[in-house]
Amino acid sequence: MKKVAFLCVHNSCRSQMAEALAKKEASDVFEAYSAGTKLKDHINPDAVKIMKKLYGIDMEQTQKPKLLGDIPNVDIIITMGCNVECPHIPGVYTEDWGLEDPTGKDVNAFQQTATTIEEKVKDLKRRIQNGER
């Protein structure tokens, strides 16, 4: 089974949402992890609220912020659109989802980010199933 890492600077919002949605929507196709290049001590409370509201996922119970070194070696790296400086890993497929950080914005921004991530996770699942990546 492929291992996918969702990366962001602080691993506190978008990458956490992506990990949670991937575990919910695609755990039969790939293992999902998230990590950051820096660390916050908690997941963004607005992200936690929107994930509970939209998907019934309590990220505070199932996840915590992690650094790149805290996750296993992966096959696919997805950056969230924050110009993350990632170590070069030969042979690892990387793509950037170009998502704007909703931190500090209203609930609609968080909801839009969550639904965009859900769509992208489902597309990634389909591509992996079809051998496209």
NUZA-688956 format. One record per atom (N, C-alpha, C): atom name; residue in three letters; x, y, z. Coordinates in pm, 1 decimal, decimal comma, always signed. Layout:
NUZA-688956
a; r; c1; c2; c3
CA; ALA; X; Y; Z
...
***
This chain:
NUZA-688956
a; r; c1; c2; c3
N; MET; +84,8; -117,9; +0,0
CA; MET; +0,0; +0,0; +0,0
C; MET; +89,1; +123,9; +0,0
N; LYS; +55,2; +221,0; -83,6
CA; LYS; +131,2; +346,6; -91,9
C; LYS; +117,1; +424,7; +39,0
N; LYS; +220,6; +503,2; +66,7
CA; LYS; +219,1; +594,6; +181,4
C; LYS; +224,8; +736,3; +127,1
N; VAL; +129,7; +819,6; +173,8
CA; VAL; +118,5; +957,2; +126,9
C; VAL; +135,8; +1051,4; +245,1
N; ALA; +219,3; +1154,0; +226,7
CA; ALA; +238,3; +1256,3; +330,1
C; ALA; +185,1; +1388,9; +279,7
N; PHE; +102,3; +1451,5; +361,5
CA; PHE; +50,1; +1584,7; +334,3
C; PHE; +132,9; +1682,2; +418,2
N; LEU; +202,1; +1774,1; +350,5
CA; LEU; +297,2; +1860,5; +419,8
C; LEU; +257,8; +2006,9; +412,9
N; CYS; +283,1; +2075,6; +523,4
CA; CYS; +257,9; +2218,2; +535,0
C; CYS; +361,0; +2273,6; +632,6
N; VAL; +366,7; +2402,7; +647,9
CA; VAL; +468,8; +2460,3; +735,3
C; VAL; +449,2; +2416,0; +880,5
N; HIS; +330,9; +2443,3; +938,2
CA; HIS; +311,1; +2417,5; +1081,0
C; HIS; +236,2; +2289,0; +1113,0
N; ASN; +188,1; +2218,2; +1013,1
CA; ASN; +110,5; +2096,3; +1034,2
C; ASN; +1,0; +2119,2; +1137,5
N; SER; -74,1; +2227,8; +1116,6
CA; SER; -178,9; +2259,9; +1213,3
C; SER; -315,2; +2283,8; +1149,1
N; CYS; -322,8; +2285,4; +1015,7
CA; CYS; -451,4; +2316,4; +952,9
C; CYS; -474,2; +2230,9; +828,6
N; ARG; -432,0; +2279,0; +711,4
CA; ARG; -461,7; +2209,8; +585,7
C; ARG; -407,4; +2068,4; +580,3
N; SER; -283,1; +2048,7; +620,5
CA; SER; -224,5; +1914,8; +614,4
C; SER; -293,9; +1819,9; +711,6
N; GLN; -335,0; +1871,5; +826,9
CA; GLN; -410,0; +1789,4; +922,9
C; GLN; -547,0; +1752,0; +865,4
N; MET; -613,6; +1848,1; +800,8
CA; MET; -743,0; +1820,5; +739,6
C; MET; -727,4; +1714,3; +630,2
N; ALA; -621,0; +1725,4; +551,1
CA; ALA; -597,2; +1629,3; +443,8
C; ALA; -571,0; +1490,1; +499,6
N; GLU; -490,9; +1481,1; +606,2
CA; GLU; -465,1; +1350,4; +667,8
C; GLU; -595,5; +1288,3; +715,9
N; ALA; -677,1; +1366,4; +785,0
CA; ALA; -803,4; +1314,9; +839,1
C; ALA; -897,4; +1269,1; +727,7
N; LEU; -910,6; +1350,6; +623,6
CA; LEU; -1000,0; +1314,3; +513,6
C; LEU; -947,3; +1194,5; +435,5
N; ALA; -816,2; +1185,1; +419,5
CA; ALA; -759,2; +1070,3; +349,9
C; ALA; -782,0; +941,7; +429,2
N; LYS; -767,9; +948,8; +560,3
CA; LYS; -793,6; +829,8; +642,0
C; LYS; -940,2; +788,2; +632,6
N; LYS; -1029,1; +886,3; +620,8
CA; LYS; -1172,2; +857,7; +610,8
C; LYS; -1210,0; +806,0; +472,0
N; GLU; -1155,5; +867,8; +367,7
CA; GLU; -1200,4; +841,0; +231,1
C; GLU; -1113,6; +742,6; +152,5
N; ALA; -987,7; +723,1; +193,5
CA; ALA; -896,9; +647,5; +107,4
C; ALA; -809,8; +546,9; +180,4
N; SER; -842,2; +511,3; +303,3
CA; SER; -756,3; +419,8; +379,6
C; SER; -747,9; +280,6; +317,6
N; ASP; -838,9; +249,5; +226,2
CA; ASP; -832,4; +121,4; +156,9
C; ASP; -732,6; +123,3; +41,0
N; VAL; -681,8; +243,0; +6,5
CA; VAL; -591,4; +255,9; -107,5
C; VAL; -452,5; +305,9; -66,9
N; PHE; -444,7; +395,6; +30,9
CA; PHE; -314,1; +443,8; +75,8
C; PHE; -317,4; +480,7; +223,2
N; GLU; -197,4; +478,0; +283,7
CA; GLU; -179,7; +522,0; +422,6
C; GLU; -151,5; +672,0; +420,9
N; ALA; -217,6; +746,3; +508,3
CA; ALA; -203,8; +892,0; +509,5
C; ALA; -131,1; +940,2; +634,8
N; TYR; -43,4; +1037,6; +612,9
CA; TYR; +30,7; +1102,2; +720,6
C; TYR; +31,1; +1252,1; +692,5
N; SER; +56,0; +1330,6; +794,3
CA; SER; +78,9; +1473,4; +774,0
C; SER; +196,2; +1514,9; +860,3
N; ALA; +263,9; +1622,4; +816,2
CA; ALA; +378,6; +1672,1; +891,6
C; ALA; +407,5; +1815,0; +846,9
N; GLY; +494,1; +1880,2; +923,7
CA; GLY; +533,1; +2017,3; +892,2
C; GLY; +681,7; +2037,4; +904,1
N; THR; +727,1; +2152,8; +855,9
CA; THR; +868,0; +2187,3; +866,4
C; THR; +896,8; +2261,7; +996,7
N; LYS; +791,9; +2313,5; +1059,3
CA; LYS; +797,4; +2374,6; +1192,3
C; LYS; +680,8; +2314,6; +1268,1
N; LEU; +669,5; +2342,0; +1395,2
CA; LEU; +564,6; +2275,8; +1472,9
C; LEU; +487,4; +2373,4; +1560,1
N; LYS; +357,8; +2360,8; +1557,3
CA; LYS; +271,6; +2428,7; +1654,5
C; LYS; +231,2; +2323,1; +1756,5
N; ASP; +189,6; +2366,8; +1874,1
CA; ASP; +158,0; +2270,2; +1979,1
C; ASP; +14,6; +2218,6; +1972,3
N; HIS; -63,6; +2265,5; +1873,9
CA; HIS; -202,5; +2220,1; +1863,5
C; HIS; -251,4; +2235,0; +1719,5
N; ILE; -357,6; +2165,6; +1689,7
CA; ILE; -422,4; +2178,4; +1559,6
C; ILE; -512,6; +2301,9; +1564,1
N; ASN; -521,3; +2373,8; +1454,9
CA; ASN; -602,2; +2494,3; +1446,1
C; ASN; -745,3; +2464,6; +1492,9
N; PRO; -795,0; +2535,4; +1595,0
CA; PRO; -929,0; +2509,1; +1648,7
C; PRO; -1041,4; +2524,8; +1546,1
N; ASP; -1025,5; +2617,9; +1452,1
CA; ASP; -1127,3; +2634,2; +1348,7
C; ASP; -1129,4; +2514,8; +1253,5
N; ALA; -1012,7; +2460,4; +1225,0
CA; ALA; -1006,1; +2339,9; +1141,8
C; ALA; -1070,7; +2222,5; +1215,2
N; VAL; -1044,5; +2212,1; +1344,1
CA; VAL; -1104,5; +2105,3; +1425,7
C; VAL; -1257,1; +2116,2; +1420,6
N; LYS; -1308,3; +2238,1; +1438,5
CA; LYS; -1453,8; +2259,1; +1438,7
C; LYS; -1517,2; +2221,4; +1305,3
N; ILE; -1457,3; +2265,6; +1194,4
CA; ILE; -1518,7; +2240,3; +1064,0
C; ILE; -1513,8; +2091,7; +1029,2
N; MET; -1407,9; +2022,4; +1069,8
CA; MET; -1398,3; +1879,0; +1041,6
C; MET; -1501,5; +1800,6; +1122,5
N; LYS; -1526,1; +1844,4; +1246,4
CA; LYS; -1631,4; +1780,7; +1327,2
C; LYS; -1767,6; +1805,5; +1264,7
N; LYS; -1791,6; +1930,3; +1224,7
CA; LYS; -1921,3; +1968,5; +1169,8
C; LYS; -1950,3; +1898,6; +1037,1
N; LEU; -1854,9; +1900,7; +944,5
CA; LEU; -1878,7; +1846,7; +810,5
C; LEU; -1865,3; +1695,5; +800,6
N; TYR; -1771,9; +1637,2; +877,4
CA; TYR; -1738,2; +1496,0; +857,4
C; TYR; -1747,1; +1410,3; +982,8
N; GLY; -1774,1; +1471,9; +1097,0
CA; GLY; -1779,3; +1394,9; +1220,9
C; GLY; -1643,4; +1344,9; +1266,3
N; ILE; -1537,4; +1409,4; +1220,6
CA; ILE; -1400,7; +1369,7; +1255,5
C; ILE; -1349,6; +1460,7; +1366,2
N; ASP; -1302,3; +1400,7; +1474,8
CA; ASP; -1243,8; +1478,4; +1584,5
C; ASP; -1092,2; +1466,5; +1575,4
N; MET; -1030,4; +1559,9; +1505,4
CA; MET; -885,3; +1553,8; +1484,1
C; MET; -806,9; +1562,8; +1614,1
N; GLU; -861,7; +1625,9; +1715,2
CA; GLU; -790,5; +1635,5; +1843,1
C; GLU; -777,6; +1497,9; +1908,7
N; GLN; -867,2; +1407,5; +1876,7
CA; GLN; -862,0; +1273,2; +1934,6
C; GLN; -775,5; +1177,7; +1852,7
N; THR; -760,8; +1205,4; +1722,8
CA; THR; -693,7; +1109,1; +1635,3
C; THR; -559,2; +1155,4; +1580,9
N; GLN; -525,9; +1283,7; +1594,7
CA; GLN; -404,5; +1337,2; +1533,2
C; GLN; -335,3; +1436,9; +1624,9
N; LYS; -209,3; +1465,0; +1590,7
CA; LYS; -132,5; +1567,5; +1660,0
C; LYS; -33,0; +1626,0; +1561,1
N; PRO; +13,7; +1749,5; +1583,1
CA; PRO; +114,7; +1807,1; +1494,7
C; PRO; +243,4; +1724,2; +1497,8
N; LYS; +303,1; +1706,4; +1378,5
CA; LYS; +424,1; +1625,6; +1364,4
C; LYS; +523,8; +1695,1; +1272,3
N; LEU; +650,3; +1670,8; +1295,1
CA; LEU; +755,4; +1718,1; +1205,8
C; LEU; +782,6; +1612,3; +1099,5
N; LEU; +853,6; +1651,1; +993,6
CA; LEU; +883,4; +1557,7; +885,2
C; LEU; +951,1; +1430,1; +935,7
N; GLY; +1039,5; +1444,2; +1033,2
CA; GLY; +1111,3; +1328,5; +1086,1
C; GLY; +1025,9; +1235,2; +1170,1
N; ASP; +903,3; +1276,1; +1201,1
CA; ASP; +814,7; +1194,8; +1285,3
C; ASP; +729,6; +1095,6; +1206,8
N; ILE; +736,2; +1101,8; +1073,4
CA; ILE; +654,6; +1012,6; +992,2
C; ILE; +745,6; +915,2; +916,7
N; PRO; +691,2; +802,6; +871,0
CA; PRO; +774,2; +707,0; +797,7
C; PRO; +810,2; +757,5; +658,2
N; ASN; +899,6; +688,0; +591,3
CA; ASN; +929,7; +718,8; +452,1
C; ASN; +802,4; +700,4; +370,5
N; VAL; +782,1; +787,8; +273,9
CA; VAL; +658,5; +785,1; +196,6
C; VAL; +687,0; +771,4; +47,3
N; ASP; +582,0; +735,5; -26,3
CA; ASP; +590,5; +720,5; -171,3
C; ASP; +547,4; +846,6; -244,8
N; ILE; +457,7; +923,4; -182,7
CA; ILE; +400,0; +1041,6; -245,3
C; ILE; +398,6; +1154,7; -143,4
N; ILE; +442,9; +1273,4; -187,1
CA; ILE; +438,6; +1392,8; -103,1
C; ILE; +341,8; +1491,2; -167,6
N; ILE; +247,1; +1538,9; -88,0
CA; ILE; +154,2; +1641,9; -131,8
C; ILE; +179,4; +1764,9; -44,5
N; THR; +222,1; +1874,5; -106,4
CA; THR; +235,3; +1998,8; -31,1
C; THR; +104,9; +2076,4; -47,5
N; MET; +71,8; +2151,2; +54,5
CA; MET; -58,1; +2216,4; +59,8
C; MET; -62,1; +2352,8; -9,1
N; GLY; +52,5; +2401,6; -55,0
CA; GLY; +53,6; +2531,0; -121,6
C; GLY; +120,3; +2637,3; -38,5
N; CYS; +213,4; +2596,6; +44,5
CA; CYS; +275,1; +2692,5; +135,2
C; CYS; +424,5; +2703,4; +112,0
N; ASN; +469,0; +2664,5; -6,4
CA; ASN; +611,2; +2671,6; -41,1
C; ASN; +699,2; +2602,0; +62,2
N; VAL; +655,5; +2485,8; +105,1
CA; VAL; +730,7; +2410,1; +205,0
C; VAL; +865,0; +2368,1; +146,3
N; GLU; +969,7; +2388,0; +222,7
CA; GLU; +1101,3; +2339,6; +184,7
C; GLU; +1112,2; +2195,6; +232,5
N; CYS; +1105,6; +2104,0; +139,8
CA; CYS; +1110,1; +1962,0; +174,4
C; CYS; +1245,4; +1904,9; +135,2
N; PRO; +1292,6; +1807,6; +209,9
CA; PRO; +1417,5; +1743,8; +170,4
C; PRO; +1397,4; +1670,6; +38,2
N; HIS; +1501,8; +1666,7; -41,9
CA; HIS; +1492,9; +1593,8; -169,1
C; HIS; +1495,4; +1444,3; -139,5
N; ILE; +1395,6; +1377,4; -187,9
CA; ILE; +1387,9; +1233,1; -168,6
C; ILE; +1381,4; +1170,0; -307,3
N; PRO; +1490,2; +1110,2; -354,4
CA; PRO; +1490,9; +1052,9; -488,8
C; PRO; +1377,8; +951,4; -507,9
N; GLY; +1312,2; +961,2; -620,9
CA; GLY; +1209,1; +863,5; -654,7
C; GLY; +1074,7; +887,2; -590,4
N; VAL; +1061,4; +991,2; -510,4
CA; VAL; +934,0; +1018,5; -445,2
C; VAL; +856,1; +1118,8; -529,4
N; TYR; +735,3; +1080,4; -567,2
CA; TYR; +648,4; +1168,0; -644,6
C; TYR; +599,5; +1281,4; -554,8
N; THR; +605,4; +1404,3; -605,2
CA; THR; +561,6; +1521,9; -528,5
C; THR; +466,6; +1605,3; -613,0
N; GLU; +359,0; +1654,8; -548,9
CA; GLU; +272,3; +1751,1; -615,8
C; GLU; +225,8; +1854,8; -513,8
N; ASP; +196,5; +1973,5; -564,8
CA; ASP; +151,8; +2082,8; -479,2
C; ASP; +5,1; +2112,3; -509,2
N; TRP; -77,1; +2117,6; -404,0
CA; TRP; -219,5; +2143,1; -422,5
C; TRP; -254,6; +2291,3; -422,0
N; GLY; -161,0; +2378,0; -389,8
CA; GLY; -181,7; +2521,7; -403,0
C; GLY; -300,1; +2577,8; -325,4
N; LEU; -321,2; +2528,1; -204,8
CA; LEU; -434,8; +2572,8; -123,3
C; LEU; -397,3; +2691,7; -36,2
N; GLU; -480,8; +2792,6; -37,5
CA; GLU; -459,2; +2908,8; +48,1
C; GLU; -490,9; +2872,2; +193,2
N; ASP; -411,4; +2921,4; +285,2
CA; ASP; -432,0; +2893,4; +427,7
C; ASP; -554,2; +2971,4; +477,8
N; PRO; -655,3; +2902,5; +533,3
CA; PRO; -773,6; +2972,5; +582,7
C; PRO; -757,0; +3032,9; +722,3
N; THR; -643,1; +3010,9; +786,1
CA; THR; -621,1; +3060,8; +921,9
C; THR; -648,6; +3211,1; +928,8
N; GLY; -729,6; +3248,8; +1027,4
CA; GLY; -764,1; +3388,8; +1047,8
C; GLY; -882,2; +3435,1; +964,4
N; LYS; -937,2; +3345,4; +884,2
CA; LYS; -1051,9; +3381,3; +799,7
C; LYS; -1179,5; +3323,9; +860,4
N; ASP; -1292,2; +3350,0; +795,7
CA; ASP; -1421,6; +3306,7; +849,8
C; ASP; -1448,0; +3158,3; +823,6
N; VAL; -1557,2; +3110,7; +878,4
CA; VAL; -1593,2; +2969,0; +869,7
C; VAL; -1610,9; +2924,4; +724,8
N; ASN; -1657,1; +3014,6; +637,6
CA; ASN; -1674,7; +2978,6; +497,0
C; ASN; -1542,2; +2942,1; +430,5
N; ALA; -1435,2; +3011,3; +467,3
CA; ALA; -1303,4; +2980,1; +412,3
C; ALA; -1258,9; +2841,3; +455,8
N; PHE; -1283,3; +2806,9; +581,6
CA; PHE; -1247,5; +2673,5; +630,8
C; PHE; -1332,2; +2565,8; +562,7
N; GLN; -1459,4; +2595,1; +544,4
CA; GLN; -1548,3; +2499,3; +479,1
C; GLN; -1504,5; +2477,0; +333,9
N; GLN; -1472,1; +2583,2; +263,0
CA; GLN; -1426,4; +2570,8; +124,3
C; GLN; -1296,3; +2492,6; +116,9
N; THR; -1204,7; +2519,6; +209,3
CA; THR; -1078,0; +2447,2; +212,0
C; THR; -1103,2; +2298,6; +235,6
N; ALA; -1189,6; +2266,2; +330,1
CA; ALA; -1220,1; +2125,7; +359,7
C; ALA; -1280,6; +2055,1; +239,8
N; THR; -1375,0; +2117,3; +172,5
CA; THR; -1439,1; +2050,3; +58,6
C; THR; -1342,3; +2037,7; -59,7
N; THR; -1254,4; +2136,8; -77,4
CA; THR; -1152,6; +2126,0; -182,6
C; THR; -1057,1; +2011,4; -152,2
N; ILE; -1013,7; +2000,8; -26,8
CA; ILE; -924,9; +1890,7; +12,2
C; ILE; -994,9; +1757,0; -8,7
N; GLU; -1122,3; +1747,9; +28,8
CA; GLU; -1197,1; +1623,2; +9,5
C; GLU; -1197,5; +1583,1; -138,1
N; GLU; -1224,6; +1677,4; -227,2
CA; GLU; -1225,1; +1649,1; -371,3
C; GLU; -1087,9; +1602,3; -418,9
N; LYS; -983,0; +1669,1; -371,8
CA; LYS; -847,3; +1634,5; -413,6
C; LYS; -805,1; +1498,2; -359,0
N; VAL; -845,4; +1465,8; -236,6
CA; VAL; -814,9; +1335,2; -179,2
C; VAL; -883,3; +1224,9; -260,6
N; LYS; -1008,9; +1245,8; -295,1
CA; LYS; -1082,3; +1146,6; -375,2
C; LYS; -1018,1; +1130,0; -512,9
N; ASP; -972,3; +1240,8; -572,4
CA; ASP; -904,1; +1232,9; -701,3
C; ASP; -771,0; +1158,9; -687,9
N; LEU; -695,2; +1187,3; -582,6
CA; LEU; -569,1; +1117,6; -559,3
C; LEU; -594,2; +968,2; -541,5
N; LYS; -696,2; +932,9; -466,5
CA; LYS; -731,6; +791,6; -448,0
C; LYS; -758,7; +725,6; -583,0
N; ARG; -837,7; +791,9; -666,6
CA; ARG; -870,3; +737,5; -798,9
C; ARG; -744,6; +719,3; -881,6
N; ARG; -656,6; +819,7; -880,2
CA; ARG; -533,0; +812,2; -958,7
C; ARG; -441,9; +700,0; -910,7
N; ILE; -432,0; +682,2; -780,0
CA; ILE; -348,2; +574,5; -727,1
C; ILE; -408,1; +439,9; -765,9
N; GLN; -539,0; +426,1; -752,7
CA; GLN; -605,7; +301,0; -791,4
C; GLN; -581,5; +267,7; -939,2
N; ASN; -578,0; +371,1; -1023,0
CA; ASN; -560,0; +350,9; -1166,5
C; ASN; -412,7; +348,7; -1208,5
N; GLY; -323,0; +354,3; -1110,6
CA; GLY; -180,8; +351,8; -1140,0
C; GLY; -127,0; +479,9; -1199,1
N; GLU; -202,1; +589,3; -1185,9
CA; GLU; -160,6; +718,4; -1242,5
C; GLU; -77,4; +799,4; -1143,9
N; ARG; -80,6; +767,5; -1019,6
CA; ARG; -18,2; +834,4; -904,8
C; ARG; -127,0; +866,8; -811,7
***
